[in-house]
């Protein structure tokens, strides 16, 4: 089992805080905490500042504006001015801090500070609901690995096999969850460095998983038996423990650590969600995406629009809903799984076998989008093995474009009818969307495939709503645009990739240039 102490400077005492004069917009004169001698470089090496007070009610997250130059120094000054017990300092995914036991007047003063973008209470974010049912093993459709069996094909069929071309080798998956049982046989030799960002378990190993949830999620992403990316390195980022829920401030701290410590190429999985939730989690997820790290999150397991979970609104993240072995939106003990337009796609999340943390070969049947999301995280890792420099948006687009369309039912309003396909066979068209016809020029659109080797191409064009005609069978298509042309056309490209036919379209608008302005009386024309 790897040691998680190497390379980290642990701060084992509370940070000494400075009492300073009032900042602009700060009116509360709460007495500061008494200074405690400490290492002056402590804030630079460890964001979690020390053991919390006995009472952990009244926890608050304070996020700064993007133009704050010294977030750690500002955090020190604000806590020194307004009191409270510091829990986390954020520097990477977002900037700011988390603090416990603030007075109401201090909350109001922080909200009035022009350098502060957000002050919100840190609430408990629910872990996905888990329902236990007996396993029906009489058919491949309901066998222990039906979920893997389903996502390597387009049409629903079950043959007891899971085909994969890539293992995610060289890619790092960060599991922001309850820890990972690092000695489990599913992960032999593939556990990377991790951290505990759990305020009430200061100093604990991230290889402790008293819930089992993080071990199960990790196995769906990259377990040898149960996972997609069977060669990826898995990193435990522990943000909750025996309580099935997690505080927003701990989740943000975990995501913040990932941005500062991730080894690229990297994927992050967060299998928490629900209502209520925190804007700070949304902001931290966007911070992960903006750092170039693919971010995957579970949509939720309650029958409501997933938009209600603020974390699901994060721009650039992959939000995953749960499906069952009949290609329907999954039903749990709490009702149907979440739905809506914030969901990127669905993946199996019903009666899924995963590793568990009771012992080093433990496994259980689990239910919920908690286990749908890591399937997508594992698929993302297999793509990053092929394209290690792809950013989070490019990975999201490949996952979405390669999904199986139209296979699902009972999805709920606004949900995309897209089911994860783990082989990631897809084709995209690279080229202009908008053209101004000011001069005669030739433009080229090029095919880009993923998931295997292309064998053939078929380009078709529909002009101004007309029927499609074939225009090319090469890897690219070129078209000459003449001055003053004004029309729309759609390119449809079908490619055969490793024996599978995949299709995409691109709409292109050709516009004539704007006419010159009329001459005014003061102009010479």
C-alpha distance (Angstrom), angle and dihedral (degrees) to the residues before:
residue distance angle dihedral
X1 . . .
X2 3.80 . .
X3 3.78 122.1 .
X4 3.76 115.0 -118.4
X5 3.78 95.9 -165.7
X6 3.81 97.1 73.7
X7 3.77 112.3 99.5
X8 3.80 95.9 13.2
X9 3.80 129.2 102.4
X10 3.76 107.5 -148.1
X11 3.76 119.4 -147.6
X12 3.77 105.8 -149.0
X13 3.80 99.8 175.4
X14 3.76 131.6 60.7
X15 3.80 114.2 -91.2
X16 3.79 117.9 -103.8
X17 3.76 109.2 -117.5
X18 3.79 128.2 -149.8
X19 3.77 121.9 -127.2
X20 3.78 107.5 -144.5
X21 3.79 138.8 165.9
X22 3.75 120.7 -77.3
X23 3.81 116.5 -73.1
X24 3.79 122.5 -138.2
X25 3.78 109.1 -70.7
X26 3.85 93.7 11.2
X27 3.79 112.0 114.3
X28 3.80 104.9 158.4
X29 3.82 114.0 102.4
X30 3.80 98.5 -162.3
X31 3.80 112.7 163.4
X32 3.82 111.3 -99.5
X33 3.77 123.7 -123.9
X34 3.77 114.4 -90.9
X35 3.82 111.1 -96.9
X36 3.79 117.0 -104.7
X37 3.83 120.9 -160.8
X38 3.79 110.5 -108.7
X39 3.78 144.6 152.9
X40 3.82 108.3 -69.2
X41 3.82 90.0 -141.1
X42 3.77 94.5 51.2
X43 3.78 95.9 107.2
X44 3.79 90.9 54.3
X45 3.79 94.3 57.1
X46 3.79 106.9 34.4
X47 3.78 129.2 31.3
X48 3.82 96.6 -169.4
X49 3.77 104.5 77.9
X50 3.76 106.4 -163.3
X51 3.78 149.6 -64.0
X52 3.80 113.3 -28.9
X53 3.79 124.4 -124.4
X54 3.78 117.7 -88.5
X55 3.79 91.6 -102.8
X56 3.80 112.3 60.4
X57 3.79 99.0 -178.7
X58 3.78 117.0 112.9
X59 3.83 99.6 43.0
X60 3.80 118.4 169.3
X61 3.80 136.5 -167.9
X62 3.80 119.7 -149.4
X63 3.82 118.4 -168.7
X64 3.79 124.4 -170.7
X65 3.78 132.5 -139.9
X66 3.80 115.4 -91.2
X67 3.82 93.3 -109.9
X68 3.83 96.1 61.3
X69 3.83 105.7 122.2
X70 3.81 101.2 -163.7
X71 3.81 108.9 31.5
X72 3.80 94.8 167.7
X73 3.78 93.3 51.1
X74 3.79 91.5 45.9
X75 3.81 90.4 48.7
X76 3.80 90.6 53.2
X77 3.76 92.6 49.4
X78 3.79 95.1 46.9
X79 3.81 94.0 48.3
X80 3.77 89.8 45.9
X81 3.78 89.7 52.1
X82 3.79 100.1 42.2
X83 3.80 103.5 29.8
X84 3.78 128.3 -138.4
X85 3.78 131.0 124.4
X86 3.83 115.7 -74.6
X87 3.81 114.8 -127.3
X88 3.83 106.6 168.0
X89 3.79 139.3 3.2
X90 3.81 116.3 -150.7
X91 3.80 121.7 -150.7
X92 3.81 111.1 149.3
X93 3.81 118.3 34.9
X94 3.80 89.9 28.2
X95 3.81 134.1 -9.5
X96 3.77 124.0 -119.4
X97 3.79 138.9 60.3
X98 3.79 145.8 -94.8
X99 3.78 121.7 -127.9
X100 3.80 137.5 179.4
X101 3.79 131.7 -138.8
X102 3.80 101.5 19.3
X103 3.79 120.9 172.8
X104 3.79 116.6 -118.8
X105 3.80 90.2 -116.3
X106 3.81 89.9 54.4
X107 3.81 91.1 52.1
X108 3.82 89.7 52.6
X109 3.79 92.2 47.7
X110 3.80 93.1 49.9
X111 3.80 90.6 50.1
X112 3.81 89.1 53.3
X113 3.81 93.5 52.3
X114 3.85 109.7 108.1
X115 3.82 90.9 -143.4
X116 3.81 92.2 58.5
X117 3.81 119.2 86.2
X118 3.82 100.0 -179.4
X119 3.79 139.5 12.9
X120 3.79 115.9 -179.3
X121 3.76 137.9 155.0
X122 3.80 114.6 -100.9
X123 3.77 105.2 -122.0
X124 3.77 133.2 -177.7
X125 3.80 113.1 -88.1
X126 3.82 110.9 -153.0
X127 3.75 123.0 -119.0
X128 3.79 111.5 -128.6
X129 3.79 112.2 -81.1
X130 3.79 116.5 -99.5
X131 3.80 123.9 -149.6
X132 3.78 124.0 -172.2
X133 3.80 118.5 -144.0
X134 3.80 133.5 164.1
X135 3.78 114.9 -96.0
X136 3.78 117.5 -112.9
X137 3.81 103.4 -149.4
X138 3.81 99.3 173.0
X139 3.81 94.9 103.6
X140 3.79 138.3 28.1
X141 3.81 87.9 -115.8
X142 3.80 90.8 67.0
X143 3.79 98.4 27.4
X144 3.77 123.3 122.0
X145 3.80 95.1 -90.2
X146 3.82 99.8 34.5
X147 3.82 89.1 124.4
X148 3.81 93.6 61.7
X149 3.80 90.6 40.2
X150 3.82 90.5 56.9
X151 3.78 102.2 50.0
X152 3.81 100.7 54.4
X153 3.84 92.3 65.8
X154 3.82 135.9 54.6
X155 3.81 101.6 -139.4
X156 3.78 117.8 52.5
X157 3.79 106.0 -95.5
X158 3.77 132.9 138.9
X159 3.78 122.8 -152.3
X160 3.80 101.6 154.0
X161 3.81 93.1 -105.0
X162 3.80 135.4 111.2
X163 3.79 114.5 -159.8
X164 3.80 120.3 -158.9
X165 3.78 132.7 169.7
X166 3.81 99.1 -171.2
X167 3.80 133.3 35.4
X168 3.81 102.9 -160.0
X169 3.80 90.3 -107.5
X170 3.80 111.0 177.3
X171 3.83 92.8 18.3
X172 3.81 123.7 113.5
X173 3.81 122.0 -140.9
X174 3.81 117.3 -163.0
X175 3.81 113.0 -153.8
X176 3.82 108.3 -157.4
X177 3.78 98.5 -164.6
X178 3.82 143.4 87.4
X179 3.81 95.0 -37.0
X180 3.79 128.6 -92.0
X181 3.80 129.2 -94.8
X182 3.79 89.5 -122.9
X183 3.81 95.5 -166.4
X184 3.79 93.6 58.5
X185 3.80 113.7 126.8
X186 3.83 90.4 -124.8
X187 3.81 90.2 69.9
X188 3.82 103.8 36.9
X189 3.80 109.3 162.2
X190 3.82 93.9 -7.3
X191 3.81 105.5 91.9
X192 3.80 115.7 114.3
X193 3.78 132.0 -168.8
X194 3.78 117.7 -59.5
X195 3.78 143.6 167.6
X196 3.79 143.5 -140.1
X197 3.80 112.5 -124.6
X198 3.79 94.6 175.2
X199 3.79 112.7 128.0
X200 3.81 95.1 -151.5
X201 3.82 95.3 45.5
X202 3.78 99.7 54.3
X203 3.80 112.7 -178.2
X204 3.82 96.2 5.5
X205 3.78 121.3 142.5
X206 3.82 117.8 -102.7
X207 3.82 85.8 -137.1
X208 3.81 88.4 74.1
X209 3.80 110.2 95.2
X210 3.78 109.8 173.7
X211 3.83 91.2 165.1
X212 3.81 98.2 48.5
X213 3.80 89.6 -144.9
X214 3.81 96.2 107.1
X215 3.80 91.6 48.8
X216 3.81 89.7 51.7
X217 3.80 92.9 47.9
X218 3.80 91.4 47.8
X219 3.80 90.8 51.3
X220 3.82 92.3 52.8
X221 3.80 90.0 51.7
X222 3.79 99.3 42.2
X223 3.79 114.1 -8.0
X224 3.79 116.9 141.4
X225 3.81 91.7 -126.6
X226 3.79 105.5 17.9
X227 3.79 103.3 32.8
X228 3.80 144.4 79.6
X229 3.82 103.3 -136.7
X230 3.79 99.0 50.3
X231 3.79 94.0 173.1
X232 3.83 101.4 43.1
X233 3.80 124.5 114.8
X234 3.82 111.8 -114.7
X235 3.81 122.1 -148.5
X236 3.82 122.6 -164.1
X237 3.81 114.6 -139.2
X238 3.79 103.0 -178.8
X239 3.81 116.2 -153.3
X240 3.81 102.6 152.8
X241 3.78 139.8 27.2
X242 3.80 136.9 -174.6
X243 3.80 90.2 -14.3
X244 3.80 106.0 82.9
X245 3.81 91.5 -141.4
X246 3.82 128.9 67.1
X247 3.79 132.9 -146.2
X248 3.79 116.0 -113.2
X249 3.81 92.0 -126.5
X250 3.83 91.5 56.7
X251 3.82 91.4 48.0
X252 3.81 90.7 50.2
X253 3.80 89.5 48.3
X254 3.80 90.3 52.3
X255 3.80 92.8 50.3
X256 3.80 90.1 45.3
X257 3.81 89.9 54.4
X258 3.80 91.0 50.2
X259 3.82 92.2 55.4
X260 3.79 91.2 50.2
X261 3.80 97.3 43.5
X262 3.81 109.9 25.3
X263 3.78 118.8 128.9
X264 3.80 109.2 -139.4
X265 2.97 136.2 -91.7
X266 3.78 88.2 48.6
X267 3.79 143.6 164.6
X268 3.80 126.1 -164.9
X269 3.82 123.9 -154.3
X270 3.81 123.6 -161.8
X271 3.81 113.8 -177.5
X272 3.78 98.1 -176.7
X273 3.75 128.2 100.1
X274 3.74 147.6 128.3
X275 3.77 144.0 107.2
X276 2.95 125.6 -25.8
X277 3.78 102.2 36.3
X278 3.79 140.3 152.8
X279 3.79 134.4 -98.2
X280 3.80 87.4 -144.3
X281 3.82 90.2 65.3
X282 3.80 89.0 53.0
X283 3.81 90.4 49.9
X284 3.81 92.8 47.9
X285 3.81 91.3 49.9
X286 3.80 88.8 52.8
X287 3.80 88.0 49.6
X288 3.81 89.1 56.7
X289 3.81 91.0 49.9
X290 3.80 92.7 46.6
X291 3.81 88.7 53.1
X292 3.81 87.9 61.3
X293 3.81 95.5 -105.6
X294 3.80 118.6 132.7
X295 3.80 109.5 -118.2
X296 3.82 123.6 -156.0
X297 3.81 124.1 -175.9
X298 3.80 135.2 178.4
X299 3.82 114.3 -114.1
X300 3.80 97.4 -142.5
X301 3.79 141.6 -102.0
X302 3.79 103.8 -111.1
X303 3.81 123.3 96.9
X304 3.79 96.1 -110.1
X305 3.78 137.6 99.5
X306 3.81 106.5 -74.2
X307 3.82 88.1 -136.2
X308 3.80 87.3 80.1
X309 3.81 88.1 71.9
X310 3.80 100.8 77.3
X311 3.79 92.4 -152.0
X312 3.80 89.1 63.1
X313 3.83 88.9 63.3
X314 3.81 93.1 66.4
X315 3.79 110.7 129.0
X316 3.80 113.6 -120.2
X317 3.81 97.0 13.4
X318 3.82 123.6 124.0
X319 3.82 108.2 -123.2
X320 3.80 114.2 -162.7
X321 3.79 128.7 -157.3
X322 3.80 125.7 -162.1
X323 3.83 126.5 -106.8
X324 3.80 131.3 -176.9
X325 3.80 134.8 -135.4
X326 3.82 91.3 -87.1
X327 3.81 91.5 57.4
X328 3.79 93.5 -108.0
X329 3.78 130.9 126.5
X330 3.79 100.6 -84.4
X331 3.80 123.3 -103.7
X332 3.82 119.9 -144.6
X333 3.78 136.0 177.8
X334 3.82 86.4 -86.0
X335 3.82 92.6 52.7
X336 3.79 130.6 -102.4
X337 3.80 120.3 -7.0
X338 3.80 119.8 -102.2
X339 3.79 121.1 -77.7
X340 3.80 140.4 -173.2
X341 3.78 148.0 96.5
X342 3.81 95.8 -63.6
X343 3.82 88.8 68.8
X344 3.80 113.4 97.7
X345 3.81 97.1 -163.3
X346 3.80 143.4 -36.2
X347 3.80 131.3 -105.1
X348 3.82 134.0 179.5
X349 3.79 112.6 -69.9
X350 3.79 104.9 153.3
X351 3.81 126.0 94.1
X352 3.80 91.4 -10.3
X353 3.81 121.1 169.8
X354 3.82 113.0 -133.3
X355 3.78 138.8 163.4
X356 3.81 115.6 -94.0
X357 3.77 135.5 -161.4
X358 3.80 105.1 -116.4
X359 3.81 91.7 98.7
X360 3.80 138.5 -18.2
X361 3.81 94.7 -80.6
X362 3.81 98.6 32.8
X363 3.82 120.4 138.0
X364 3.79 135.5 173.7
X365 3.81 142.0 178.2
X366 3.82 112.4 -103.5
X367 3.78 138.4 -176.4
X368 3.77 132.1 -154.4
X369 3.78 146.1 68.0
X370 3.81 85.0 -83.1
X371 3.79 85.3 83.1
X372 3.81 96.3 37.6
X373 3.80 92.9 60.6
X374 3.83 97.0 56.0
X375 3.81 90.6 52.7
X376 3.80 85.9 61.7
X377 3.81 91.1 43.8
X378 3.80 88.9 54.2
X379 3.81 91.7 48.6
X380 3.81 89.0 50.1
X381 3.80 89.1 53.7
X382 3.80 91.2 54.1
X383 3.81 89.4 53.6
X384 3.80 92.0 48.1
X385 3.80 88.6 53.0
X386 3.82 85.9 62.2
X387 3.84 96.7 37.4
X388 3.83 106.7 24.2
X389 3.81 94.9 173.4
X390 3.81 96.6 53.6
X391 3.80 113.0 123.4
X392 3.79 125.6 -131.1
X393 3.80 93.9 -93.9
X394 3.81 93.1 50.7
X395 3.81 91.2 50.4
X396 3.80 91.5 48.3
X397 3.81 90.8 51.0
X398 3.81 92.3 50.5
X399 3.81 91.6 49.2
X400 3.80 91.1 49.5
X401 3.81 97.0 41.5
X402 3.80 93.2 49.4
X403 3.82 95.1 47.9
X404 3.78 120.0 112.2
X405 3.81 108.6 -101.8
X406 3.80 126.0 -146.6
X407 3.80 98.7 10.5
X408 3.82 99.6 110.7
X409 3.80 133.6 78.8
X410 3.81 139.7 -164.8
X411 3.79 90.0 29.6
X412 3.79 102.3 153.7
X413 3.79 128.9 -123.3
X414 3.78 116.2 -39.6
X415 3.80 96.5 3.1
X416 3.82 118.0 139.9
X417 3.80 114.5 -118.1
X418 3.79 92.2 -131.8
X419 3.82 127.1 127.8
X420 3.80 122.6 -167.5
X421 3.79 115.0 -100.5
X422 3.78 107.7 -164.3
X423 3.81 96.3 -157.6
X424 3.82 89.1 65.8
X425 3.78 95.0 -146.0
X426 3.79 105.2 173.9
X427 3.77 144.2 138.2
X428 3.79 128.5 -148.1
X429 3.80 133.2 -171.5
X430 3.79 116.9 -127.9
X431 3.79 115.0 -159.9
X432 3.83 144.7 80.8
X433 3.81 123.5 -39.6
X434 3.81 96.2 -169.6
X435 3.80 127.0 37.3
X436 3.79 128.6 -175.7
X437 3.80 110.0 -149.3
X438 3.80 98.5 -144.2
X439 3.81 95.4 128.1
X440 3.77 136.7 15.8
X441 3.79 106.6 -89.9
X442 3.79 141.0 153.4
X443 3.80 119.3 -126.7
X444 3.80 127.3 -164.6
X445 3.79 132.2 -150.6
X446 3.80 118.4 -162.4
X447 3.81 132.8 -158.6
X448 3.79 119.6 -121.8
X449 3.81 117.9 -170.4
X450 3.81 133.3 -169.7
X451 3.77 134.5 -167.1
X452 3.77 100.1 39.4
X453 3.80 147.1 -16.7
X454 3.82 118.6 -41.3
X455 3.81 115.9 -127.4
X456 3.81 101.2 -177.7
X457 3.82 145.2 -0.7
X458 3.80 133.8 -148.7
X459 3.84 119.4 -169.4
X460 3.80 119.3 -166.0
X461 3.81 130.1 178.7
X462 3.79 133.2 -154.0
X463 3.83 113.9 -167.2
X464 3.81 119.9 -155.8
X465 3.78 93.4 -19.7
X466 3.81 97.4 -46.7
X467 3.77 127.6 132.6
X468 3.80 123.3 -71.7
X469 3.80 121.4 -95.1
X470 3.80 127.3 -174.4
X471 3.82 114.1 -107.6
X472 3.83 106.3 165.1
X473 3.80 144.9 7.8
X474 3.81 95.0 -168.9
X475 3.81 128.7 96.5
X476 3.81 89.7 -94.4
X477 3.80 142.0 30.8
X478 3.83 127.0 -145.4
X479 3.80 128.6 -162.5
X480 3.79 131.5 -176.8
X481 3.81 116.8 -132.9
X482 3.80 117.5 -157.8
X483 3.82 128.9 -150.0
X484 3.82 114.5 -78.9
X485 3.83 93.5 11.9
X486 3.79 112.7 152.6
X487 3.80 120.8 180.0
X488 3.80 143.9 102.8
X489 3.76 129.0 -116.5
X490 3.80 138.1 179.2
X491 3.79 123.2 -140.8
X492 3.81 115.7 -152.1
X493 3.78 115.8 -165.5
X494 3.79 124.3 -170.3
X495 3.79 118.7 -173.4
X496 3.78 131.4 -179.8
X497 3.81 108.0 -136.5
X498 3.81 116.3 -173.9
X499 3.79 89.5 -24.9
X500 3.82 96.5 -46.9
X501 3.80 122.2 110.7
X502 3.82 113.7 -134.8
X503 3.81 127.4 178.1
X504 3.80 137.6 -163.2
X505 3.80 137.3 169.4
X506 3.79 136.7 -148.1
X507 3.80 126.6 -163.1
X508 3.81 117.2 -144.0
X509 3.81 127.3 -166.9
X510 3.82 120.4 -155.9
X511 3.81 113.8 -164.2
X512 3.78 132.4 -176.6
X513 3.80 114.1 -122.5
X514 3.78 118.8 -94.8
X515 3.84 112.1 -93.5
X516 3.81 115.8 -110.3
X517 3.81 115.6 -95.5
X518 3.81 115.9 -95.9
X519 3.79 116.8 -96.6
X520 3.76 114.6 -97.1
X521 3.81 123.2 -145.9
X522 3.79 90.5 -99.2
X523 3.85 94.3 51.9
X524 3.78 128.8 86.9
X525 3.84 109.9 -136.9
